[in-house]
Amino acid sequence: MTLARRDFLRLTAGAVALPAAPYVARADTYPSRPVHLIIGYTPGGSADMTARLFGQWLSQRLGQQFVVESRPGGATNIATEQALHAAPDGYTLYLASPAAATNPALFAKLNFDFIRESTPVAGLILFPDVVVVNPDLPIHTIPELIAYAKANPGKLNFASSGIGSTLHVAGELFKMMTRVDIVHIAYRGGAPALVDLMSGRVQVMFDNVPTALPYIKAGKIRPLGVTSTARAAVLPDVPLVADTVPGYEASAWYGIVGPKGLPADIVEKLNREANAILAEPEVKTQLADLGASLLPGPPVNFVELIADETEKWGKVIRFAGIKPE
């Protein structure tokens, strides 16, 4: 079922103010024991890195350990279901990612309703993607990529970390907006996709900047364009895809949510601490070195981001006819 953006904003904004009964939690004593931060991805990727960084910083500020639990599988749906159906007492949180926005359109039936069963807490960071190619490919710019793909329909392959992943839908958005025929090749994770890109088994990839950056610097892959609305500080000489394809934007974002009914004072406390972390100069520098942009602000800002992303990627998924594996 498609939910209008205004309805999503109304539902999620209202969820923050729901009473906590029968669970009782007090912000002045929270947290009094370790907090579990669940992610739906395997260790080693940008989600795991984000969770561990912010888990460490929140532990330091709040005096209790934030334990990162990796629960991969089911395109993050296993982890999402567990987190959203946990007790709304602040001791089980979830690192939300673009999968929260793509899965409603990707899967005909889910065991949860992310919109109705989550309480947004805080946006954290956003990573742009970068369009990269194998260096042996005679392509150095986005216009050259488009021209080559149109002259050779179906001859280029683009790799992703899986059906419906952010890397996949970023490529499908590019195809939709440029009307090029590039064949998608799905892998079980970004790491094997990058390996095959470097070996030449696939030619193109829309990868997250943090994971692509070391291989770009080593000359093992060639960057053509970043997918954000502003140039990436870590890739200052790489132009925007939007310079050639106006309106194109694709990013991986992360933020914290809890189950429906999470007490408003707990939400406020966690949001305040997350914003304080994002304001620290050392944190800003560390995240900038990874190519991340910051997402500070109240929970409603994160609500609006999720709403916009859900609407955007739903259109792409339906247009491309993407079906889960």
C-alpha positions as CSV (number, residue, x, y, z in Angstrom):
1,M,0.0,0.0,0.0
2,T,1.3,3.4,-0.9
3,L,1.2,6.0,1.9
4,A,1.0,9.7,1.0
5,R,4.0,11.7,2.2
6,R,1.7,14.0,4.3
7,D,0.3,10.9,6.0
8,F,3.7,9.6,6.7
9,L,4.8,12.8,8.4
10,R,1.6,12.9,10.4
11,L,2.0,9.4,11.6
12,T,5.7,9.5,12.5
13,A,5.5,12.9,14.1
14,G,2.6,11.7,16.2
15,A,4.4,8.5,17.2
16,V,7.1,10.5,19.1
17,A,4.4,11.9,21.4
18,L,2.7,8.6,22.2
19,P,2.4,7.7,25.8
20,A,4.9,5.0,27.0
21,A,2.5,2.9,29.0
22,P,2.7,0.1,30.0
23,Y,6.5,0.6,29.8
24,V,7.9,3.2,32.2
25,A,11.2,5.0,31.4
26,R,12.6,8.1,32.9
27,A,15.1,10.3,30.9
28,D,16.8,11.4,34.1
29,T,17.9,7.8,34.9
30,Y,18.2,6.6,31.3
31,P,20.2,4.6,30.3
32,S,20.8,2.5,33.5
33,R,22.0,-0.5,31.6
34,P,23.6,-1.3,28.1
35,V,21.7,-0.2,25.1
36,H,21.5,-2.4,22.0
37,L,21.9,-0.7,18.6
38,I,20.8,-3.2,15.9
39,I,22.0,-3.0,12.3
40,G,20.8,-5.0,9.3
41,Y,24.2,-5.4,7.7
42,T,27.3,-7.5,8.0
43,P,30.4,-6.0,9.8
44,G,32.8,-4.0,7.7
45,G,30.5,-1.8,5.7
46,S,29.5,1.9,6.1
47,A,26.5,0.9,8.3
48,D,28.7,-1.0,10.7
49,M,31.2,1.7,10.7
50,T,28.5,4.4,11.5
51,A,26.9,2.3,14.2
52,R,30.3,1.6,15.9
53,L,31.4,5.2,15.8
54,F,28.2,6.6,17.2
55,G,27.8,3.7,19.6
56,Q,31.2,4.6,21.0
57,W,30.4,8.3,21.2
58,L,27.0,7.8,22.8
59,S,28.6,5.4,25.4
60,Q,31.1,8.0,26.3
61,R,28.5,10.7,26.7
62,L,25.8,8.7,28.5
63,G,28.0,6.4,30.7
64,Q,26.5,3.1,29.4
65,Q,27.7,0.9,26.7
66,F,25.9,1.0,23.3
67,V,26.3,-2.5,22.0
68,V,26.2,-2.8,18.2
69,E,24.4,-6.0,17.1
70,S,24.7,-7.1,13.4
71,R,21.6,-9.0,12.2
72,P,22.1,-9.3,8.5
73,G,19.7,-11.1,6.1
74,G,16.4,-10.5,4.4
75,A,17.5,-7.1,2.9
76,T,17.7,-5.7,6.5
77,N,14.1,-6.9,7.2
78,I,15.1,-9.4,9.9
79,A,16.9,-6.7,11.9
80,T,14.2,-4.1,11.3
81,E,11.4,-6.5,12.5
82,Q,13.3,-7.4,15.6
83,A,14.1,-3.8,16.5
84,L,10.6,-2.4,15.9
85,H,8.9,-5.2,17.8
86,A,11.2,-4.8,20.8
87,A,9.9,-3.2,24.1
88,P,9.8,0.6,23.6
89,D,12.0,1.3,26.6
90,G,15.0,2.9,24.9
91,Y,17.2,-0.2,25.3
92,T,16.7,-1.5,21.8
93,L,17.4,1.0,19.0
94,Y,17.9,0.6,15.3
95,L,20.2,2.1,12.8
96,A,17.9,3.1,9.9
97,S,19.2,3.2,6.4
98,P,17.8,3.7,2.9
99,A,16.5,0.2,3.0
100,A,13.8,1.6,5.2
101,A,12.7,3.7,2.3
102,T,13.2,1.1,-0.5
103,N,11.8,-2.1,1.1
104,P,8.1,-1.0,1.3
105,A,8.1,-0.8,-2.6
106,L,10.4,-3.7,-3.1
107,F,8.5,-6.3,-1.0
108,A,4.8,-7.1,-1.4
109,K,4.5,-8.1,2.2
110,L,6.5,-7.3,5.3
111,N,6.0,-8.4,8.9
112,F,6.2,-4.8,10.0
113,D,5.2,-1.4,8.9
114,F,8.2,0.8,9.3
115,I,6.2,4.0,9.1
116,R,3.7,3.1,11.7
117,E,5.9,1.0,14.0
118,S,9.0,3.2,14.4
119,T,9.8,6.3,16.4
120,P,12.4,8.5,14.6
121,V,15.1,9.7,17.1
122,A,17.9,11.4,15.2
123,G,19.5,11.7,11.8
124,L,23.2,11.1,11.9
125,I,25.1,11.2,8.6
126,L,24.8,11.0,4.8
127,F,27.3,9.5,2.4
128,P,27.1,10.3,-1.3
129,D,27.8,7.7,-3.9
130,V,30.5,8.0,-6.6
131,V,30.2,6.6,-10.1
132,V,33.3,4.6,-10.7
133,V,34.6,2.6,-13.7
134,N,37.3,0.1,-14.4
135,P,40.4,2.0,-15.5
136,D,40.7,0.0,-18.7
137,L,37.3,1.4,-19.9
138,P,37.9,4.4,-22.3
139,I,35.6,6.6,-20.2
140,H,36.6,9.5,-18.1
141,T,33.5,11.6,-17.6
142,I,29.7,11.2,-17.1
143,P,28.9,12.5,-20.6
144,E,31.3,9.9,-22.0
145,L,29.7,7.2,-20.0
146,I,26.2,8.2,-21.3
147,A,27.5,8.4,-24.9
148,Y,29.3,5.1,-24.7
149,A,26.2,3.4,-23.2
150,K,23.9,4.7,-25.9
151,A,26.4,3.7,-28.6
152,N,26.7,0.2,-27.0
153,P,23.3,-0.7,-25.5
154,G,23.4,-3.6,-23.2
155,K,27.2,-3.9,-23.4
156,L,28.1,-2.3,-20.1
157,N,27.4,-3.9,-16.7
158,F,27.0,-2.1,-13.4
159,A,27.6,-3.9,-10.2
160,S,25.8,-3.5,-6.9
161,S,25.7,-5.0,-3.4
162,G,22.4,-6.7,-4.1
163,I,18.9,-6.4,-5.5
164,G,17.2,-3.3,-4.2
165,S,20.3,-2.0,-2.4
166,T,21.2,1.6,-2.5
167,L,23.9,0.9,-5.0
168,H,21.4,-0.8,-7.2
169,V,18.7,1.8,-7.1
170,A,21.3,4.6,-7.6
171,G,22.2,2.9,-10.9
172,E,18.5,2.4,-11.9
173,L,17.8,6.1,-11.2
174,F,20.7,7.0,-13.5
175,K,19.3,4.7,-16.2
176,M,15.8,6.1,-15.8
177,M,17.0,9.7,-16.1
178,T,19.4,9.2,-19.0
179,R,17.5,6.4,-20.8
180,V,20.7,4.3,-21.2
181,D,20.8,0.5,-21.3
182,I,23.3,-0.7,-18.7
183,V,22.8,-4.2,-17.3
184,H,22.7,-4.7,-13.6
185,I,24.7,-7.4,-11.9
186,A,23.8,-8.1,-8.3
187,Y,26.4,-9.3,-5.8
188,R,26.1,-10.4,-2.2
189,G,27.7,-7.3,-0.8
190,G,29.7,-4.4,-2.0
191,A,33.2,-6.0,-1.4
192,P,32.8,-8.7,-4.0
193,A,31.3,-6.2,-6.4
194,L,34.3,-4.0,-6.0
195,V,36.7,-6.9,-6.6
196,D,35.0,-7.7,-9.9
197,L,35.0,-4.1,-10.9
198,M,38.7,-3.9,-10.4
199,S,39.3,-7.1,-12.3
200,G,37.2,-5.9,-15.2
201,R,34.4,-8.5,-14.9
202,V,32.0,-5.6,-14.5
203,Q,32.7,-2.1,-15.8
204,V,30.7,0.4,-13.7
205,M,29.6,0.8,-10.1
206,F,27.7,3.4,-8.0
207,D,29.5,2.9,-4.8
208,N,29.5,4.7,-1.4
209,V,32.3,7.2,-1.2
210,P,33.9,5.7,2.0
211,T,34.3,2.2,0.5
212,A,35.4,3.4,-2.9
213,L,37.8,6.1,-1.7
214,P,40.9,3.9,-1.0
215,Y,40.7,2.2,-4.4
216,I,40.3,5.5,-6.1
217,K,43.4,6.9,-4.4
218,A,45.3,3.7,-5.4
219,G,44.3,4.1,-9.0
220,K,42.4,0.8,-9.1
221,I,39.1,2.4,-10.1
222,R,38.4,5.7,-11.9
223,P,35.8,8.2,-10.5
224,L,33.5,9.9,-12.9
225,G,31.1,11.8,-10.7
226,V,29.7,12.1,-7.2
227,T,26.0,11.8,-6.7
228,S,25.4,14.5,-4.1
229,T,24.2,18.0,-4.6
230,A,27.6,19.5,-3.7
231,R,31.1,18.2,-4.4
232,A,32.6,15.8,-1.9
233,A,35.5,17.4,0.1
234,V,37.4,14.1,-0.1
235,L,37.1,14.1,-4.0
236,P,37.3,17.8,-4.7
237,D,38.2,17.3,-8.4
238,V,35.4,15.0,-9.2
239,P,32.3,16.8,-10.6
240,L,28.7,16.1,-9.8
241,V,26.6,13.7,-11.8
242,A,24.0,16.4,-11.6
243,D,26.2,18.7,-13.7
244,T,25.3,16.4,-16.6
245,V,22.0,14.9,-15.4
246,P,20.2,17.8,-13.6
247,G,18.3,16.7,-10.5
248,Y,20.2,13.4,-10.1
249,E,21.0,12.7,-6.4
250,A,21.6,9.4,-4.6
251,S,23.0,9.0,-1.1
252,A,23.3,6.5,1.7
253,W,22.0,7.9,5.0
254,Y,21.9,6.7,8.6
255,G,19.9,7.6,11.6
256,I,18.5,6.2,14.8
257,V,14.9,5.0,15.4
258,G,13.2,3.1,18.1
259,P,10.0,1.1,18.4
260,K,6.6,2.8,18.4
261,G,5.8,4.2,21.8
262,L,9.4,5.2,22.7
263,P,8.9,7.8,25.4
264,A,9.2,11.4,24.2
265,D,11.7,12.3,27.0
266,I,14.0,9.4,25.9
267,V,13.7,10.5,22.3
268,E,14.6,14.1,23.3
269,K,17.6,13.0,25.3
270,L,19.0,10.8,22.6
271,N,18.4,13.4,20.0
272,R,20.1,16.1,22.1
273,E,23.2,13.8,22.6
274,A,23.4,12.9,18.9
275,N,23.3,16.6,18.0
276,A,26.0,17.4,20.6
277,I,28.2,14.7,19.1
278,L,27.7,16.1,15.6
279,A,28.7,19.5,16.8
280,E,32.1,18.4,18.2
281,P,35.0,19.6,16.0
282,E,36.9,16.4,16.3
283,V,33.8,14.4,15.1
284,K,33.2,16.8,12.3
285,T,36.8,16.3,11.1
286,Q,36.7,12.5,11.4
287,L,33.4,12.2,9.5
288,A,34.5,14.7,6.8
289,D,37.6,12.6,6.2
290,L,35.2,9.7,5.5
291,G,33.2,11.8,3.0
292,A,30.2,12.1,5.2
293,S,27.8,15.0,5.5
294,L,26.0,15.7,8.9
295,L,22.3,15.4,9.5
296,P,21.7,17.4,12.8
297,G,18.4,18.6,13.9
298,P,15.2,17.5,15.7
299,P,13.5,14.1,14.9
300,V,11.1,15.7,12.5
301,N,14.0,16.5,10.1
302,F,14.8,12.8,10.0
303,V,11.1,12.1,9.4
304,E,11.1,14.3,6.4
305,L,14.2,12.7,5.0
306,I,12.7,9.2,5.3
307,A,9.4,10.5,3.7
308,D,11.2,12.0,0.7
309,E,13.4,9.0,0.2
310,T,10.4,6.6,0.4
311,E,8.6,8.5,-2.2
312,K,11.6,8.9,-4.5
313,W,12.9,5.3,-4.4
314,G,9.4,3.9,-4.6
315,K,9.0,5.5,-8.0
316,V,12.4,4.2,-9.2
317,I,11.7,0.7,-8.1
318,R,8.3,0.6,-9.8
319,F,9.7,2.1,-12.9
320,A,12.5,-0.4,-13.1
321,G,10.3,-3.3,-12.1
322,I,12.7,-4.4,-9.4
323,K,11.7,-7.5,-7.6
324,P,13.5,-9.0,-4.5
325,E,15.7,-12.1,-4.9
